[in-house]
Every structure is written in structure tokens, then in C-alpha cells.
């Protein structure tokens, strides 16, 4: 049986890892360390402090905030 394609924010993860040189888990840990900041505050942090593009930052934050902890 063929694997299902990853959809949603997680579909960006391979590109994020390749472009920014860290595993997605490290980016998610960074987002969690800044909680309880709001979604857009977290996106802005990834953009300004780490040079991440808006789409990638938004995908990382969205997926991290919706995970069950």
C-alpha cells in the first residue's frame, strides 16, 4: 500500500529542515519555549530572529500549537 502524502503545515517540514538547517523538532521546541505568546508573535519571532520566511514560520507555529501535548 502506498504512503499517503503529508498534507497541511507538516508538508513544509522537509523544506524547512533543508533551507534552515535544523530538524523540525528543534524549531518546534523553540516555539514552545516562547509560549504563551500568541500565534503571530511566534511567527514574527521566527521571521525576525531566525530569518524564516512567513509561510514556513506560520506552518511551524500552526502545527506546533495544534499538536496534542
N, C-alpha and C positions, 0 to 999 in steps of 0.2 A: 504494500500500500504506500502511495506517495505521501510525503510530508506536506502538511498544509502550509501555505505561505503565511508568514508572520504579517499581521495587519496592525494598523493603528500606530501609536507612538513608537512601539518596540521595533517597527520596521526600519527606523532610523538608526538603531543602535550599532550595527556593523559600520556604518558610515561615520558615526560619531567617534567610535573607537579608532578607526583608521585615521581620520582627519586630526583628532585632538590627542592621540597617543596614550590614552588611559582606558582601562576597561570600564564598561558602563557602571559596574558596581561602585567604582571609586567616585564617579560623578554623582550617583545616587546618594552615596554616603555624605558627600559634600552638601547636597541639597538638604538632607535630613539634619545635618549639623546646624543649619540656619533656620530650622523650624522653631517657632511657629510663624515665620514670615509668610506673607501672602504670596499667592501664585506669581503675580507679576513682579514682585520684589525678588523672588528667586530667579526668575528669568533674567531680570536686569543684572543680578549678581553674576550669573554665568556669562552674560554678554560682556559686562564691563571689566570684571576681574579676571576672566579666563579667555576672553576673545571668542566665545562660542557664538555662532550665528543664531538669530532669533528663532528660526524654525527648530533647530536642533535643541536649543535651550528649552523651548516650550515643550517639545516632545519628552525631554528628560524629566522636566518638572511634572508634567501631566501624568506620566507613567508612575513616577515615584509617589506622588500624592494619592494615586488611586490604588496602589498596592495594599494588600492586607498586611498589617504589621503584627 
